[in-house]
Amino acid sequence: MSNLKQSFEKETVKKLQDKMKIKNPMAVPRLKKIVVNASTKDYLSDKKNIEKAREDLALITGQKPKTAKARISVSTFKLREGDEIGLVVTLRGSRMYDFFEKLVTIVFPRVRDFNGVDDKAFDGRGNLSIGFTENTVFAEIDPGKVDKIRSLQITLVTNAGDNQKGRMLLEEMGVPFKKGGSL
């Protein structure tokens, strides 16, 4: 079991119970899954772009990504139904906690001009979405071997139900939020 999961079960649950005034420890909000997405229009022009992105995403997450295909054709974007347009990885369990720990301790400090996560990134149900303009902030990607800067989006899915509980959960788990921001 990862260090983060152990500390969450032993310490964080108790802290959240006190903060939220919840009697049952099983009713405390938890992180359910982490979804990592990568998509760009460059995948349509050349198939090697999606293969390179697939390799990068597999290195970052430690799991093989699923290919997302276009559901409809859109002529203005030169998009046909069935074209590969993105990659998706869903992390759960120990891989999720390992990735979350890496995100908080390694990736956020490496982001240039990072002042914290904005409260506006919540979706209303306690889920947090974070976008990275370049994947080189992850330690697994060697900046010297990068042929093209790729962006990716990370969604931290919780069962909090609202933004306030979601923020309390993620703040207790170590996500740095902007100072002065409140929901």
Secondary structure, 3 states (H helix, E strand, C coil): CCHHHHHHHHHHHHHHHHHHCCCCHHHCCCEEEEEEEEECCHHHHCHHHHHHHHHHHHHHHCCCCEEEECCCCEHHHCECCCCEEEEEEEECHHHHHHHHHHHHHHHHHHCCCCCCECHHHECCCCCEEEEECCHHHCCCCCHHHCCCCCCEEEEEEECCCCHHHHHHHHHHHCCCECCCCCC
